[in-house]
Amino acid sequence: MATETGAEGDVDLLDSFRQFFALERDVLVLSLSMLAFSLAFQMTSRYVPEYMRILGASAGVIGLYGSVGNLISAVYPYPGGAVSDRIGSRLALTAFATLATVGFGIWYLASVIGDIALGTVTLPAWTLVFVGLFLAQAWKSFGLGATFAIVKQSVPPGRLAMGFASTEMFRRIGFLLGPLAAAALLATTATFVEGFQRVLAVALACGVVATVAQHVLYDASEDTLGKSFEGIDQILADLRTMPATLRPLLVADTLVRFANGMVYVFFVIVVTEFLAVGFTGFGVQLRPDAFFGVLLGVEMVVAILSMAPVAKLTEWAGLKPAVALGFLVYAVFPLLLIFAPGDQWVLVLLFAFSGLRFAGLPAHKALIVGPAKQDTGGRVTGTYYLLRNTLVIPSAALGGWLYGSEWAVGVGGVTLRAGPELAFGVATAVGLAGVAYFVAFGREFEAYE
């Protein structure tokens, strides 16, 4: 496909927007529906750990919540394909959208209903948050492998990173708007719970409108997504035949993601409780919870602005340096955050730095799907993410245990104490091990050598 420059195979970063508005009605409706759910989930999910803390959940429970989320991310895509095979993509899309919408509603009810008495047993309010999680993440069952395969088929091998940068920029705009909308709603309320209820109400409304519009307007009669799922035997076969060049990347990526998973759910709690930093300036005063949404917005602005230039640089520097940069930012951010001074501008700079972890994401995706044979990109991608996400499942539970524990042990005259500092410090150590492994053993995709 030619771009404005006329060079065949070039990737115009604005082309994804032009193509989006030129889509046929059914695909346009589906795209807008997915964007609506992405916004709703980004508005809510990053604040759920703080919501649980206020509802009485311990650090260990919050860590378990993170691990359950990891489990869902690992196993949902394959059942999603099977359901689509059985009932058809139109009904499957409507079912998943309905489940996600109900999930937002259950999260809302958690603070309204409170603790639930069942005979002699009392279920704490945060139990409903777990129930809602299984439903709210249903929308994530859609098309990860298909997206990778489509980019691989549409873009020359030497420009895969730019192709992924184009699609990622569009997605990340949704990721930017969600937290900022949440911050605005939280800033207008007296308490976090009241503000988060408003956020959840908006998310619920987005889900209802998107679900109804999608079901009424979307015609999936020509859609073949989800019809190639062949069960567990196919998964095992794909694992055995994964390209050898992906194995060092998979090991390093798993270590880095495990490290991030240990502390990711606690970022909001560190800002709102551990550091307790709000924002004052430009005639605005924000509580720490609202300020956290702004910090996520800063992070995503840097992500959006950095992905395209870094993807362009990969065409002469290669994919490996860009991926290593992203891994390094993932690894060191936890330690920088937990030992940061309680200064608003320091946090702004830290989250801007964190946004650079996304700069290597297009290169990372290109390095995953690039070595795959033609017409196997979706399966290779699905296999890679299934294995990585499965191995990362226990990370948040481990991080929660370290974060909330109070034990201390002496080692060589030095006393190590459990708590937030140790949890975040161990996370950085694990992440740096992943970075070192990738630098030592990671392999470049031949089209970029």
Disulfide bonds with the S-S distance in Angstrom:
none
